[in-house]
Amino acid sequence: MRTHQRPQAAVRWFFVVLMAFTAHAFATSWTEQVLYSFQGGTNDGSDPAGGVVFDKAGNLYGATTGAGGSNCAPIGNECGLVYQLSPPAKQGDPWTETILYQFQGKDANDGSVPEGGVIIDSAGNLYGTTAYGGTGDCVLLGVSAGCGTVYELSPPQQKGQQWTETILYSFESGNDGYFPWGSLTFDSKGNLYGATQFGGGKGTSCDPYFQYCGTVFEVSPPKEKGGKWAEKVLHSFAGMTNGKQMGDGANPNGGLVLDGKGAIYGTSVFGGYDGGECAKVGCGTVFQLVPPAKKGGRWTERILHKFRGQDGAEPDSGAIFGKDGNLYGSASGGGPHGYGMIFELAKAKGKSRMWTETVLYLFNGTSGGTSPVGGLVFDASGYLYGTTHWGESPGSVFQLKPQKGGTWILDYLHSFVKVPDGLYPTATLTFDEQHNLYGTTQEGGSGTACGYGGCGTVVEVSP
């Protein structure tokens, strides 16, 4: 018998009547529109990274992992870019894409291959990360690819001029982080928080090509104008240790959130519990990082939940707070069928540090979608929205409504079908003021440079 197992009381299974897990297939079908189809090649992007954000004028901003510049070995020689989509003056006309910046790669001491979206501040500056590039010495497949960067894009003072890119930080080695993943998060002081899937100096079980098991980092603005931004590793993940059933998380994935006391919450794709379908790598975790009591002290990691396979596996996109103070998120795998789920974590009571998990919805593979890779978003009514990556169709958009008695009912709002529609959404959705949803798909659209599957899209889904 294995030891060190978490008490069963820490997981409250929510397998009640079957209707609690039955999807209302398109009971409230919404209308989907492709706002832009990426064309790939050297003049446009492909494979959108993360979702989109709005500015005050209603423009959308995002990043693409692929296409753009072609001098960024070793990953497909594509560098990626940051784009803007401007709404049409007349309803029904197409949105207009403007490429704000094409990354140049390590040879230019620039970043390359963003694997997360952008965030925007009140002045309209954009912030994001690139997985490769920068001045670091990280090597992949025998090629010096760089360790990744944190960048800022500033709008021009006069309309029509170019945006200005500034590399705020270049990850320098495996110890300070490698391969930034997911979008950044602000705090009230302008500090940026993010995650690297590798690096950090701890753990040996996470990947045969990348070193160590990842970090959560902070990048702080300079105290004086023109100074350098400073990076600090808040936690280095250790992952699983051979022969032990319980361990630290591994490969955090960005999408971090902060509470009112400055603590950071996030998920790791792997690590935590080694058993069943998650043997050797772990099923993933939800973690909290508590700031030090004194300035200059160490942050403290607390594992709030270790997934065990049946109750979820591989949470890919972080978690969000509800109005009740509980955390809500998605796991792309796990469950009796292995198709993923939506979960809630209720705050720990008493002396226990482990939060209580409730499975709100199980994807069963027989109706609608599977594998919810993207994150979740709440509306003002307390409904949850997200996407599935696979299923009966190449992705879907869903809504989860809470019901009396604690059950949740899922409706599929849109099912992606085939090109030129979008295919395979993986990013968190964004609302506008009219309750329309905006997001990206990794494939699909009218672009032909990426093969039959298309180069990806930005879509709107409207009630």
N, C-alpha and C positions, 0 to 999 in steps of 0.2 A: 504494500500500500504506500502511495506517495505521501510525503509529509509536507508541512508548511502550507497546506491548502487554506484558502480564505474561508471563514465560516459562511455557511449557506445563508445566514440571516442578512449578509451584506448584499445579496441579490434577491430582489423581490420580483419573481416572474409574474408576468401579466397575461398568462394564457387563460383568458376567461372564455366567454362564448365565442363561437366562430365568427360571428358578425363583427366583432371588434377588430378582426384582421382581414376583413373582406373589403376589397377595393370597390368603390362605386365607379365602374368603368365609364368615364366621360359623362358623369351625371351632370356636371356643370362645365361643359366644354368651352374653352376660351378660343380666341382667334390668334393664330401665330403669323408673324410676318418676318421675313428675312430682311433686315435693314442693310446689311452689307455682306457680300461674298468676297473673301480674300482670294487673290489671283495667284499668289506665289511668285516664284522667279526672283529676279534681282530688283524689281520695281514695286513689289508689294510683299506683305507678310503672308505667313501660313501658320496653322496650328496655334490659335489664340491661347495665351497663357493666362489663366485666371479669368475673372469676370471684368466688368466695366464699372466706371464711376462717372457721375455727373459733375459738371461745373455749374456755376450760378446761371449761365446763359442757356443751359439745356444741352450742351455738347457732351458726348461720351468719350471716355479715354480708356485705353487698354494697351496691352503688349502682345506680341506674337513671339513664340519660341523659334519658329523657322522662317526661312526666306530672308529677304533683305540682302545684306552683304554676303559675299561668298568666300571669305578668307578666314573662317573661324574653325579650323580643324581642332579636334578630330571628329566632332559630331556633325556629319553631313556637310561640313564647310559652310553652314548657314549661321548667320549672326543674330537674327531677330531684330525687332524694331518696336517703337512706341507710336501709336496712331491716335488720331482724333476723328470722331464722326460728328458731323454737324447736321442738325435736323433741317428738312426742307422748308422753304418759305411757304409752300403750298402743300396741303395735306394730300398724300398719295404719291408725291414725287419722291425720288430716291434720296437717301442720305448721302452726304459728301464726305469721302475719306481724305484726310490730310496726314501724310507721314511726318511726324514731328522729329523723329530721330532714328537713324539706322546705326546699330552698334558696329564697331570696327574690330573688336577682338583684341587679344593679348598683344599682338605685334604693335598695336597703337596704344598700349596701356589702357585700353578701354574694356568694358564688359562685353559679354556675348551670351546669347541663349537665355533670355529671361524665362524662369519657370514659375512665375507668379505674376499677378496683375499689378496695378499701380494704385496708390492712394493719393488724395489731393488735400492740400491745406487751404486756409481761408484766402491766401493770396494767389491761388491758382497754380502753385508749384506741385509737380508730380514727383512721387518717390517710389522706388522699386528696387528689385535685386536682379542680378544676372547669375546664372549657375556657374558660368566659367568666365574667363577673362580676368583683367586686372594685372597687377604686378607680381602676384604670388607665384610660387614655384611648384604648384601641384602638377603632377604628370598623370595623364590617362592614356592607356594603350601606347605607351612609349612617346607620347607627344606632350610637350609643355603647353597645357591648356589654360593655366591660371586656376585660381581657387574660388573665383567669384567676386562680385562687387555689390555695394549699395550705391545707388545713383540718385541724383536729383535732376529734374528737367524744369527749367524756369521759362515762363512765357516771355515773349519779346515785349519791349516797351511800346513799340509801334506795330500795328496790325500788318501782317504780311512778311515781317522779318522772321528769322529763324529762332527756334527755341535754343536755349543754352544748356548743355549737359555738363554736370559736375560729378565726378566720382567722389563720393563722400568717404568711402572706405574700400580698400582692396584687401580681401582676406589673404594672408601672407603664407600660411602653411597649414598642415593638417591640424595643428594644435588650436588655432583661433577660429576654426570653422572652415568647412569646405562644402561647396555645392548648396548655396542658399536656395530655399524652396518655399513657395507660397508667398502671400502678400505680407507687407509690413503692417505695424500697428503703431499709432501715436499715443503718447500720454499728454497730459495737460501742459507739460513743460516743453514739449517739442522733441522729446526723446523718441527714437524709433526702436521698435522691438521686432525681432524676427527669428527665424530658425534656419539652421543648416542641417541637411540630412546626414552629413558626415563630418569628420573632423572632431576636434575637442580633446583629443589625447586619451580617451577612455574607450574601452570595449574593443574586442578583436573579432567578434562574431557577426558583423553586420554586412560585409560585402567583400568579395575577393579582389575587387579593383580599387575601392575607395577605403581610406584609412578611418578607423574609429566610428563611433555610433551617433554623432551629431551633437548640436548645441542649441541653446537659446541664447541670443545675444542682444545687447543694447548698443546703439550708436547714438552718441550725445553731441549736440551742436556745440561749437566753440563758444567760450565765454566772451571773446573779443571778435569783432568782425574781421573776416579774412583768415581766422585761425583754422586749425584742422579739427575735424570731427574725431571723436575718440570712441573706440570700440571696446566693449567689455563682455567677456563670456560669463553669463549668469549661471549657467549649468551645463556641464558636459555629461551626456548620457553614457551609461556603461553597458547597456544591453544585457543579454543573457550570458551566464557563465556555464560552460560545459559541465553537465552532471547535476546542475541545480535547477529546480523547478520554478523558482521565483527569482526575478531580477528587476533591474531598472528598465525604463523604456528605451527605445532605440528608434532612430530616424524620425525626429519630430518634423511636422509638415507645415509650419506656419499657421496662419489663421488664428493668432493669439488674441485673447481678450483680457482686459484688466478690470478688477473690481474697484470699489471706492477707496480701498486702503492701499492700492498700488500692487496687489498681488496679481500674478500672471497665470492664466489658465490656457492649456492647450492639449493636444493629443500627439501621441507617437504611433506611427504605423505598426511598429513591431515592439518586441520586448514585453516585459511584464510577467506573463505566465507561459510556461513551456509545457504544452500538453495537447494531445489530440491532433487536430488539423494544423496546429501552430507549432509543431515540434521543432525544437532547436532555435527558431527565430523569435517566438513569442507572438501573442495575438494582438498586442498593442495596449496602450494605456491612456488614461486621462490624468493629467498631472496639474499640480499647482506649484508655483514658485513664490515663496514669501520673501519680501524685501527685508534686509537686515534692520535690526533695531537701532544700530548706530551707523553713521556714515562711514563707508569704507569696509563694512563688514560683509560677510558672505550671505548670499541668498540661500534659502532652504527649500529643497524639493520635497513635496509630499505627493505620493501616488494616491489619487482619489479612487481610481478603479483600474483593475487589471482584467481585461477581457479574457474569456476562457473558451472562445470558439462558439459554443452553443448560445452564449449571450452576446455575440458580436465578435468580429475580428477585422483588423486593418482599418481603423478609423483614419480616413485620408485627409480630413479638412478642418480639424479643430472643432470647437464647440461654442455655443452662444448662450448668454444668459436670458432666461425668461423673466417676466415681471415678478415671479415668485422667488427669484433668487436661485432657482435650480438651473443646471446646465443641460442643454439639448444638443444632440449631434447625430451623425450618421456613421455607420460602419459598413464598408463596401462588401464585407464578407461575413461569414459566420451564420449562426442560427441552424435549425434542423436541416434546412435545405442548402445552406451555404450561399444564399443570395443576398445577404445583407439585411440591415434593419435601421430603424430610427429609435434612439434611446433618450431617456431622461435620467439625470443623476440628481438625487435630492441631497441636500446638505447633511453632513454627518451630525448625529446627535450624541450627547454625552462625551465620553472620552475617546470614542472611535474616530479615526481619521478617514476611514473608508466611507465614501458616500454610497447611498443606496440606489441601485440601478433598476429602472423599470423599462421594459421593452414596449414602446408605444405602437410599433408596427413591424411586422415581419414580411419581407418580400418572399413570395413562395415560388416564383418562376412559372406559375401557371396562368397568371393574369397580369397584364401590364408590364411594369419594368422590374429590373433587378440591378444590383450593384450601385447604390447611391454614393458616388465618389465625391460629389460636390457638397458644400456646406449647406446650412439651413438659414432661413431668414423668417422673422416674425412680421405679421402685419399688425395694425392697431387693434384688431379684434382678437388677437391671440392665436391666429391660425399660423401654421408652419408651412413653408414652401421650400421645395428643393427639386432636384433632378435625379433621374436614374441614367446610368451609362449604357446599360444593356437591357435585354428583355425581349418581348414579342416584337419590338421594333428597336432601331438603333438609338434608344434614349427616349425619355419622356420628362414632362414637367408635372409635378404633383402638388396637391394641397392636403394638409392634415388638419382636421377639425376636432377640437376636444368636445366630448359629449358628457352629459350628466352621468355620474357614476364612475368617471375616470377613464372611460374608453375613448379611443380616437378613431375617426373614420377617414380613410384616404380616398380622394378623388383624383383621377388623372385628368389634367387640364388640357394637355396636348401630347400627342405621340408623334415623334419624328418618323418619317417614312423612308424617303429616298431623295437623292439629289434631284433638283437643286435645293431641297430643303436642307436644314442643318442636320448633322449626324453626331452622336456621341458627345453630349454635354458633360462637362466635368467641373464647372465653376459655380461658385455661389451666385445666386441671382440678386438683382438690384431693383428696388421699387422707384417709380417716379411719383409725383404728387397726385396723379390720377389713378394710382393703384395698378398701373401697368408694370409688368415684369420685364427686365432686360438681362440678357446673358449671352454666352458664347457657346459655340460647339466646335470641337476640335477638327471635325471633318464636315463634309457636305458643302453645299453652295455651288455656284456656277464656275468656280475656278477649275481650269484644266491642267495647269502646270504640275499639280500634285497627283495626277492619275485620276482614275474613275471616281474615287471617293470624295473629290473636292478638297479645297484647302482650308475649310473652316468658315464660320459665319458669326455675325452678331445678329441676335434675334430679339424680337419683342413679342410677348404673349399678353393679350389684353382680354379683360372680361367682357 
